[in-house]
Amino acid sequence: MVTQLGLFTSIPTLNVLRDLKVAMAQAADATGLSREALCDRINQLADRYGVRLVKGTGPNLTMATLEKWLNPEDKERVIPTKALSVFCAAVDSVEPMQVLVAPLGWRVIDDRQAKLLTLAELDRDVKRKQAEMKRLKAEL
């Protein structure tokens, strides 16, 4: 049986390019840095970790390329995968990566959230074991 979607049901799309660029631009703006300072920070991180950000003869990211990466209307120039983690580190945000995984129903979480998740799973396991112990004690 096929279920018809409602009129206002949003269908997630796997075409996340525009949303990625919007998230990147918002993260860049949230830093409070000028685009020039952000470009410098990205280049410094790339140099430190040995990530080549761009093709061609230029060794560093240019302002023109950064602006193209951040422009939601530019569908031709997209940040390379190898540069996305450098960008996220420079803006101190995982939101651009979150945009990539959201259509799959996934979430990007930080270390604190991962620990909370592990704690919740352990708590659930302890409660399950305690219930099993209670049941076994009642049988004895």
Secondary structure, DSSP 4 states (H G I P E B T S, - for coil): -PPPPPTTPPPP-S--HHHHHHHHHHHHHHT---HHHHHHHHHHHHHHHT---SSSS-SS--HHHHHHHH-TT--S----HHHHHHHHHHHT--HHHHHHHGGGT-----HHHHHHHHHHHHHHHHHHHHHHHHHHHHH-
